[in-house]
């Protein structure tokens, strides 16, 4: 692996990279056996983290058709749009979606994607399709399959958990890790939830699951005799410390405090929550273990922060304070990869972004590997990736229309 010396920053500070870590930070560092990158009076910052997303939705911006009838609630949005999309995916369309999404993420300075995947017609091997796209272009990732029973009952749930197990046990990519996943509490039985918890313990990995994104999830858990979906997952021992609880829009203060006490991570997804009309998560402020995700929206975290600020202000929260509290994803990554990501100090992961004086992303490193140079992908051809995405999107929309 090439060693690098990043010089000529606006602050005068240089950064030396050795292997996958920052080796030195200081003024007046001289090249040794390094490749020198002139940062042209820009600034160096940690790569951004998208703490909850869906790579399978990567083709959605390319003309995904509206449903035949406008959905009236969250469950109808899922069933008429996103669940039709995920059932339509095959290897070719999933590969195109993942490569298009990852390419855009890296070019926006997002170096890690924490993905939650569903493709009911393509369960076995689907995580390898995503991992291959991330590895090819150079993105760090945490991947899981969201096991569910919403199409094929208990057998579908078992297949989803089997894919998680297969990937965790056989993945050899050092910058890509696997987790156990469930789609959401309201789409699985107690038996599948227990099995997911048992698998977490057997593999020694956390869970990634949607929780209380909409009131429907809460009402389902209450009909089953639980306080809320968080309570259900905890009682069934499916949320080990370090698990990722996506959304939490309809968790109250007590439930969010319980997340913190259990060592769980919550992830807020402002653009998606607004687009799906599920509300604003008013209780997340009681935990410091809250990160920011996009829930399938493009992985430009600057755009997500702007949406967070806007929605926080509209809800009567202090947008500056809320935004500052959502920058915890580097700590989440540190728990999984066992190394620091921020602040930038010797020993930190060399997942770095160089921005120019106009705040534009110029260069991106992931684990010490240069993956974007002067605003261009190093390991992929963006026009070719985009053309493939457009072809596969057109084919995918035809499949969707037949469901």
C-alpha positions in Angstrom: 0.0 0.0 0.0 1.2 3.5 -0.9 2.2 5.8 2.0 1.1 9.4 1.6 2.0 12.8 2.9 -0.8 15.4 2.6 0.7 18.9 2.5 -0.1 22.6 1.9 -3.4 22.7 3.9 -4.8 26.1 4.8 -3.7 25.6 8.4 -0.2 24.7 7.3 -0.5 21.3 9.0 0.5 18.1 7.1 -0.8 14.6 7.6 1.3 11.5 7.0 -0.5 8.2 6.3 1.2 4.8 6.9 -0.8 1.8 5.8 -4.4 2.3 7.0 -3.6 4.8 9.8 -2.6 8.4 10.4 1.1 8.2 11.4 1.9 11.9 12.0 0.2 15.3 12.0 2.3 18.4 12.2 3.9 21.5 10.6 6.9 21.1 8.4 6.7 17.3 7.8 9.1 16.2 5.1 8.5 13.5 2.6 10.1 10.1 3.3 9.0 7.2 1.2 5.7 9.0 0.6 3.6 9.9 -2.3 3.0 13.6 -1.8 -0.6 15.1 -2.2 -0.7 18.9 -2.4 -4.0 19.9 -0.7 -3.8 23.4 -2.3 -4.6 25.3 0.9 -7.7 23.2 1.6 -8.6 21.3 4.7 -8.5 17.7 5.8 -11.3 16.2 7.8 -12.6 12.7 8.8 -14.6 10.9 6.1 -18.3 11.1 6.8 -20.5 8.2 7.9 -24.0 7.3 6.7 -25.2 5.4 9.7 -28.3 3.8 8.1 -29.1 3.5 4.4 -30.4 1.1 1.8 -28.1 0.6 -1.2 -30.9 -1.3 -3.0 -32.7 2.0 -3.5 -29.8 3.5 -5.4 -31.7 3.6 -8.7 -34.7 5.4 -7.2 -33.6 8.9 -8.3 -33.5 7.6 -11.9 -37.1 7.9 -12.7 -38.8 5.5 -10.4 -42.5 5.7 -11.3 -45.2 6.8 -8.8 -47.6 4.1 -7.5 -50.9 3.8 -9.4 -52.8 5.3 -6.4 -51.3 7.8 -4.0 -50.5 6.0 -0.6 -52.4 7.4 2.3 -50.1 6.2 5.2 -46.7 4.7 6.0 -47.7 1.1 5.5 -49.2 1.9 2.1 -45.9 3.8 1.2 -44.0 0.6 2.0 -46.3 -1.8 0.2 -46.9 0.3 -2.9 -43.4 1.6 -3.4 -40.5 0.2 -1.4 -41.7 -3.4 -1.0 -42.5 -3.5 -4.7 -39.0 -2.2 -5.4 -37.1 -4.7 -3.2 -39.1 -7.7 -4.6 -38.1 -6.7 -8.1 -34.4 -6.7 -7.6 -32.1 -9.3 -9.2 -28.3 -9.5 -9.3 -27.9 -7.1 -12.2 -30.2 -4.3 -10.9 -28.8 -4.7 -7.3 -25.2 -4.4 -8.6 -26.0 -1.3 -10.6 -27.9 0.3 -7.7 -25.0 -0.4 -5.2 -22.3 0.8 -7.5 -24.2 4.0 -8.4 -24.9 4.7 -4.7 -21.4 4.0 -3.5 -19.8 6.1 -6.3 -22.0 9.1 -5.3 -21.2 8.6 -1.6 -17.5 8.6 -2.1 -17.6 11.7 -4.4 -19.6 13.5 -1.6 -16.9 12.6 1.0 -18.9 9.8 2.7 -16.4 7.0 3.3 -18.6 4.6 5.3 -22.0 3.2 4.6 -24.0 1.2 7.2 -26.5 -0.6 5.0 -29.7 -2.4 5.8 -30.6 -4.6 2.8 -33.8 -6.4 1.6 -34.3 -8.2 -1.7 -36.8 -11.0 -1.1 -36.3 -12.5 -4.6 -32.6 -12.5 -4.1 -31.6 -13.4 -0.6 -28.8 -15.8 -0.7 -25.6 -14.1 -1.9 -27.1 -10.6 -2.0 -24.7 -9.2 0.6 -21.8 -10.3 -1.5 -23.2 -8.2 -4.4 -23.2 -5.1 -2.1 -19.8 -6.0 -0.6 -18.3 -6.4 -4.0 -19.5 -2.9 -5.0 -18.1 -1.3 -1.9 -14.8 -3.2 -2.2 -14.4 -2.4 -5.9 -14.8 1.4 -5.4 -13.1 1.5 -2.0 -15.9 2.3 0.5 -15.9 1.1 4.1 -19.2 -0.7 5.1 -21.3 -2.5 7.6 -23.8 -4.7 5.9 -26.8 -6.8 6.9 -29.8 -8.5 5.5 -33.1 -7.4 7.1 -34.8 -10.7 7.8 -38.6 -10.5 7.4 -41.7 -12.7 7.1 -43.8 -10.3 5.1 -43.6 -12.3 1.8 -42.8 -15.9 2.6 -43.5 -16.4 6.3 -41.1 -18.1 8.7 -39.1 -19.7 5.9 -38.3 -16.2 4.5 -37.2 -15.1 7.9 -34.9 -18.1 8.3 -33.4 -17.4 4.8 -32.7 -13.8 5.7 -30.9 -14.8 8.9 -29.0 -17.5 7.0 -27.7 -14.8 4.6 -26.5 -12.8 7.6 -24.8 -15.8 9.1 -23.2 -16.8 5.8 -21.8 -13.3 5.2 -20.4 -12.8 8.7 -18.7 -16.2 8.7 -17.2 -16.1 5.2 -16.5 -12.4 4.5 -12.8 -11.7 4.2 -12.9 -8.0 3.4 -11.2 -6.1 6.3 -13.0 -2.8 5.7 -16.4 -4.5 5.3 -18.1 -6.2 8.3 -21.4 -8.0 8.7 -24.2 -7.7 11.2 -27.4 -9.6 12.0 -30.5 -7.8 10.7 -34.3 -7.7 11.0 -36.5 -5.6 8.8 -38.8 -4.3 11.5 -40.6 -5.8 14.5 -44.1 -5.6 12.9 -42.9 -7.9 10.0 -41.6 -10.8 12.1 -42.8 -13.3 14.7 -41.4 -13.7 18.2 -39.7 -16.9 17.0 -37.8 -15.1 14.3 -36.8 -12.3 16.7 -35.5 -14.9 19.2 -33.6 -16.7 16.5 -32.0 -13.4 15.4 -30.9 -12.7 19.0 -29.4 -16.2 19.3 -27.5 -15.6 16.0 -26.2 -12.3 17.3 -24.8 -14.1 20.4 -23.4 -17.0 18.3 -21.6 -14.7 15.9 -20.7 -12.1 18.5 -22.1 -9.3 16.4 -24.9 -6.7 17.0 -28.3 -6.2 15.4 -29.4 -3.6 12.9 -33.2 -3.1 12.8 -35.9 -0.5 12.1 -37.7 0.5 15.3 -40.7 2.7 15.7 -40.3 4.5 12.4 -44.1 4.8 12.3 -46.9 4.5 14.9 -47.9 1.3 13.2 -44.8 -0.4 14.6 -45.7 0.7 18.1 -49.3 -0.4 17.8 -48.3 -3.8 16.5 -46.0 -4.4 19.5 -48.7 -3.2 21.9 -51.2 -5.6 20.4 -48.7 -8.4 21.1 -48.5 -7.4 24.7 -45.3 -5.3 24.7 -44.8 -1.6 25.7 -43.3 -0.8 22.3 -41.2 -2.5 19.6 -38.0 -1.7 21.5 -39.4 -3.5 24.6 -40.4 -6.5 22.4 -36.9 -6.8 20.9 -35.2 -6.4 24.3 -37.5 -8.9 26.1 -36.8 -11.4 23.3 -33.0 -10.8 23.8 -32.4 -9.5 20.2 -30.6 -6.3 20.9 -27.1 -6.9 22.3 -24.9 -3.8 23.1 -23.8 -2.0 20.0 -26.9 -2.8 18.0 -28.2 -0.1 15.6 -31.8 1.0 16.1 -32.9 2.9 13.0 -35.4 5.8 13.3 -36.9 5.7 16.8 -39.3 8.4 15.7 -42.1 7.1 18.0 -40.0 6.1 21.0 -40.7 8.2 24.1 -38.1 9.6 26.5 -38.2 6.4 28.7 -37.5 4.2 25.7 -34.7 6.3 24.4 -33.0 6.4 27.8 -33.4 2.6 27.8 -31.5 2.5 24.4 -28.7 4.5 26.0 -28.6 2.3 29.1 -28.4 -0.9 26.9 -25.6 0.6 24.8 -27.7 0.8 21.6 -27.2 3.3 18.8 -30.2 5.3 17.4 -30.0 6.7 13.9 -32.1 9.7 12.8 -33.0 10.0 9.1 -34.5 13.4 8.5 -35.2 13.5 4.8 -36.7 10.0 4.8 -38.9 10.7 7.9 -40.1 13.9 6.3 -40.7 12.2 2.9 -42.6 9.3 4.5 -44.6 11.6 6.7 -43.8 9.7 9.9 -43.1 12.6 12.1 -40.1 14.2 13.9 -38.3 12.2 16.7 -38.7 14.4 19.7 -37.1 12.1 22.3 -33.7 11.4 20.7 -32.2 14.3 22.7 -32.1 12.2 25.9 -29.3 9.9 24.4 -25.8 10.8 23.2 -25.7 7.6 21.2 -27.5 9.1 18.2 -26.0 9.2 14.6 -27.3 10.5 11.3 -28.4 8.3 8.3 -30.2 8.8 5.1 -32.5 5.7 4.9 -31.7 5.3 1.2 -31.6 8.9 0.2 -28.3 9.8 -1.5 -25.3 9.7 1.0 -24.4 13.4 0.9 -24.3 14.0 4.6 -24.1 17.8 4.2 -27.6 17.6 2.6 -28.8 15.4 5.4 -27.5 17.8 8.0 -29.3 20.7 6.3 -32.5 18.8 6.4 -31.9 17.9 10.1 -31.4 21.6 10.9 -34.5 22.6 9.0 -36.8 20.0 10.6 -35.4 20.6 14.1 -36.1 24.3 13.8 -39.6 23.6 12.5 -40.2 21.3 15.5 -39.0 23.9 18.0 -35.6 22.4 18.7 -32.3 24.2 18.6 -30.9 23.2 15.2 -27.3 23.9 16.0 -27.4 21.8 19.2 -29.3 18.9 17.4 -26.9 18.8 14.5 -23.9 18.8 16.9 -25.3 15.8 18.8 -25.8 13.8 15.6 -22.1 13.6 14.7 -21.6 10.5 16.9 -21.3 8.0 14.0 -17.5 8.0 14.3 -17.8 6.5 17.8 -20.2 3.9 16.4 -17.6 2.9 13.8 -14.9 2.8 16.5 -16.9 0.1 18.4 -17.1 -2.1 15.3 -13.7 -1.6 13.8 -11.8 -1.2 17.1 -9.9 1.9 16.0 -10.6 5.7 16.3 -12.0 7.6 13.4 -12.2 11.1 14.8 -10.7 13.4 15.8 -7.7 13.2 13.5 -4.8 12.1 15.6 -1.9 9.7 15.1 -3.3 6.2 15.2 -6.7 7.2 13.8 -8.1 5.5 10.7 -6.9 7.1 7.5 -10.5 7.6 6.3 -9.9 11.2 5.2 -11.5 13.8 2.9 -9.6 16.8 1.4 -11.9 19.8 0.6 -10.8 22.8 -1.3 -11.3 26.5 -0.4 -14.8 26.3 -1.8 -15.7 23.3 0.4 -15.8 20.9 -2.6 -14.5 17.4 -2.1 -11.3 16.9 -4.0 -9.6 13.8 -2.6 -10.8 10.9 -0.5 -8.9 8.2 1.4 -10.4 5.0 2.9 -8.1 2.9 5.1 -5.2 4.8 3.7 -6.2 4.1 0.1 -6.8 7.0 -2.3 -10.2 6.3 -3.8 -11.1 9.8 -5.2 -8.5 12.0 -6.8 -9.3 15.6 -7.9 -13.0 14.9 -7.7 -12.8 11.7 -9.8 -13.2 8.1 -8.8 -9.9 6.2 -8.8 -11.3 2.7 -9.1 -14.5 3.3 -11.2 -15.7 5.2 -14.2 -18.6 7.4 -13.2 -20.1 7.8 -16.7 -20.0 4.0 -17.2 -21.5 3.4 -13.7 -24.2 5.9 -14.4 -25.0 4.4 -17.8 -25.3 1.0 -16.3 -27.6 2.4 -13.6 -29.8 4.1 -16.1 -30.2 0.9 -18.2 -31.0 -1.3 -15.1 -33.3 1.3 -13.7 -35.5 1.2 -16.9 -35.6 -2.6 -16.7 -36.4 -2.5 -13.0 -39.3 -0.1 -13.4 -40.8 -2.5 -15.9 -40.6 -5.4 -13.5 -42.1 -3.3 -10.7 -45.0 -2.3 -12.9 -45.9 -6.0 -13.3 -46.2 -6.7 -9.6 
